[in-house]
């Protein structure tokens, strides 16, 4: 699993767009860029955010926001990347409901992001839906990085505390087992050691 995944020109454009969004709107960052906030690993192409309907209406003033009923989200198409927008109650495809993510969000590197365990759960949900695809492979890279900073043993309790039903918690924990099995042998151990070393040097 390499250090970078997408072409620098695309991730640079995506990063600039994310910086502009941060200056203009309030949202919780999820997806690959949120994983990058925690791991400083491979950068993301698409931008994934959760926001309220009032903020969505403010976005519509400046951007061509389109509704995607099939995937239960809103989208902004940019040059080489997408901005995917999730809102409470409507966006039911996330493994953790948007309002639960918003309630638990914390500040890190100037962004509001989910705690590591909830972000890991979101990534596991995305990976479960996209296994075998290029995006699914990037999800697995992000999951591997998050395993260095999240506490997998706290994943179940964190999801229960967020109000998820037992069957949904069980499904996410099963996805965690599958993801670990899909990682190269010893990769999680190396990532967790790297995470400890990074924290010592920070």
For each residue, the residues with C-beta under 8 A, 3 or more apart:
1: 140 141 144 184 187
2: 5 42
3: 41 42
4: 8 11 42 43
5: 2 42 43 138 141
6: 10 11 42 43 44 45 138
7: 10 11
8: 4 11 12
9: 12 13 80
10: 6 7 13 14 45 80 81
11: 4 6 7 8 14 15 43 44 45
12: 8 9 15 16
13: 9 10 16 17 78 79 80 81
14: 10 11 17 18 33 43 44 45 46 47 78 80 81
15: 11 12 18 19 33 43
16: 12 13 19 20
17: 13 14 20 21 47 78 81 83
18: 14 15 21 22 29 33 47
19: 15 16 22 23
20: 16 17 23 24
21: 17 18 24 25 27 47 49 83
22: 18 19 25 110 111
23: 19 20
24: 20 21 58 62
25: 21 22 51 55 58 59
26: 51 55 112
27: 21 49 50 51 55 112
28: 49 50 51 101 102 105 112 113 114
29: 18 33 34 37 47 48 49 111 112 113
30: 34 48 49 50 86 94 101 113 114 119 122
31: 34 35 44 46 47 48 84 122 126
32: 35 36 42 43 44 45 46 48 138 142
33: 14 15 18 29 36 37 43 44 47 48
34: 29 30 31 37 38 48 111 113 114 119
35: 31 32 38 39 41 44 119 123 142 145 146
36: 32 33 39 40 41 42 43 44
37: 29 33 34 108 109 111 113
38: 34 35 108 113 116 119 145 146 149
39: 35 36 142 145 146 148 149 195
40: 36 198
41: 3 35 36 141 142 145
42: 2 3 4 5 6 32 36 138 141 142 145
43: 4 5 6 11 14 15 32 33 36
44: 6 11 14 31 32 33 35 36 47 138
45: 6 10 11 14 32 80 81
46: 14 31 32 81 82 83 84
47: 14 17 18 21 29 31 33 44 81 82 83 84
48: 29 30 31 32 33 34 84 86
49: 21 27 28 29 30 83 84 85 86
50: 27 28 30 85 86 87 88 91 98 101 102
51: 25 26 27 28 55 56 59 85 86 87
52: 55 56 87 88 102
53: 56 57 87 88
54: 57 58
55: 25 26 27 51 52 58 59
56: 51 52 53 59 60 65 74 85 87
57: 53 54 60 61
58: 24 25 54 55 61 62
59: 25 51 55 56 62 63 65 76 85
60: 56 57 63 65
61: 57 58
62: 24 58 59
63: 59 60 76 83
64: 76 77
65: 56 59 60 74 75 76 85
66: 74 75 76 77
67: 74 75
68: 71 72 73 74 75
69: 72
70:
71: 68 93
72: 68 69 86 90 91 92 93
73: 68 84 85 86 87 91 93
74: 56 65 66 67 68 84 85 86 87
75: 65 66 67 68 82 83 84 85
76: 59 63 64 65 66 82 83 85
77: 64 66 82
78: 13 14 17 81 82 83
79: 13
80: 9 10 13 14 45
81: 10 13 14 17 45 46 47 78
82: 46 47 75 76 77 78
83: 17 21 46 47 49 63 75 76 78
84: 31 46 47 48 49 73 74 75
85: 49 50 51 56 59 65 73 74 75 76
86: 30 48 49 50 51 72 73 74 91 94 98
87: 50 51 52 53 56 73 74 90 91 98
88: 50 52 53 91 97 98 99 102
89: 92 98 99
90: 72 87
91: 50 72 73 86 87 88 94 98
92: 72 89 97
93: 71 72 73 129
94: 30 86 91 97 98 101 122 125
95: 121 122 124 125 126 128 168 171 172
96: 100 101 114 118 121 122 125 159 162 164
97: 88 92 94 100 101
98: 50 86 87 88 89 91 94 101 102
99: 88 89 102 103
100: 96 97 103 104 118 162 163 164
101: 28 30 50 94 96 97 98 104 105 114 118 122
102: 28 50 52 88 98 99 105
103: 99 100 162
104: 100 101 114 115 118 162
105: 28 101 102 112 113 114
106: 112 113 114 115
107: 110 111 112 113
108: 37 38 111 113
109: 37
110: 22 107
111: 22 29 34 37 107 108
112: 26 27 28 29 105 106 107
113: 28 29 30 34 37 38 105 106 107 108 119
114: 28 30 34 96 101 104 105 106 118 119 122
115: 104 106 118 119 158
116: 38 119 120 146 149 150 151
117: 120 121 150 151 154 155 158 159
118: 96 100 101 104 114 115 121 122 158 159 162
119: 30 34 35 38 113 114 115 116 122 123 146 150
120: 116 117 123 124 143 146 147 150 152 155 176
121: 95 96 117 118 124 125 155 158 159 172
122: 30 31 94 95 96 101 114 118 119 125 126
123: 35 119 120 126 127 139 142 143 146
124: 95 120 121 127 128 143 172 175 176 179
125: 94 95 96 121 122 128 129 172 175
126: 31 95 122 123 129 130 135 136 139
127: 123 124 130 131 136 139 140 143 175 179
128: 95 124 125 131 171 175 178
129: 93 125 126 136
130: 126 127 133 135 136 139
131: 127 128 136 182
132: 136
133: 130 136 137
134: 137 138
135: 126 130 138 139
136: 126 127 129 130 131 132 133 139 140
137: 133 134 140 141
138: 5 6 32 42 44 134 135 141 142
139: 123 126 127 130 135 136 142 143
140: 1 127 136 137 143 144 179 182 183
141: 1 5 41 42 137 138 144 145
142: 32 35 39 41 42 123 138 139 145 146
143: 120 123 124 127 139 140 146 147 179 183
144: 1 140 141 147 148 183 187 188 191
145: 35 38 39 41 42 141 142 148 149 191
146: 35 38 39 116 119 120 123 142 143 149 150
147: 120 143 144 150 152 180 188 191 192
148: 39 144 145 191 192 194 195 196 198
149: 38 39 116 145 146 195
150: 116 117 119 120 146 147 154 155
151: 116 117 154 155
152: 120 147 155 176
153: 156
154: 117 150 151 157 158
155: 117 120 121 150 151 152 158 159 172 173 176
156: 153 159 160 169 173
157: 154 160 161
158: 115 117 118 121 154 155 161 162
159: 96 117 118 121 155 156 162 164 168 169 172
160: 156 157 163 164 166 169
161: 157 158
162: 96 100 103 104 118 158 159
163: 100 160
164: 96 100 159 160 168 169 172
165: 168 169
166: 160 169 170
167: 170 171
168: 95 159 164 165 171 172
169: 156 159 160 164 165 166 172 173
170: 166 167 173 174
171: 95 128 167 168 174 175
172: 95 121 124 125 155 159 164 168 169 175 176
173: 155 156 169 170 176 177
174: 170 171 177 178
175: 124 125 127 128 171 172 178 179
176: 120 124 152 155 172 173 179 180
177: 173 174 180 181
178: 128 174 175 181 182
179: 124 127 140 143 175 176 182 183
180: 147 176 177 183 188
181: 177 178
182: 131 140 178 179
183: 140 143 144 179 180 187 188
184: 1 187
185:
186: 189 190
187: 1 144 183 184 190 191
188: 144 147 180 183 191 192
189: 186 192 193
190: 186 187 193 194
191: 144 145 147 148 187 188 194 195
192: 147 148 188 189 195 196
193: 189 190 196 197
194: 148 190 191 197 198
195: 39 148 149 191 192 198 199
196: 148 192 193 199 200
197: 193 194 200 201
198: 40 148 194 195 201 202
199: 195 196 202
200: 196 197
201: 197 198
202: 198 199
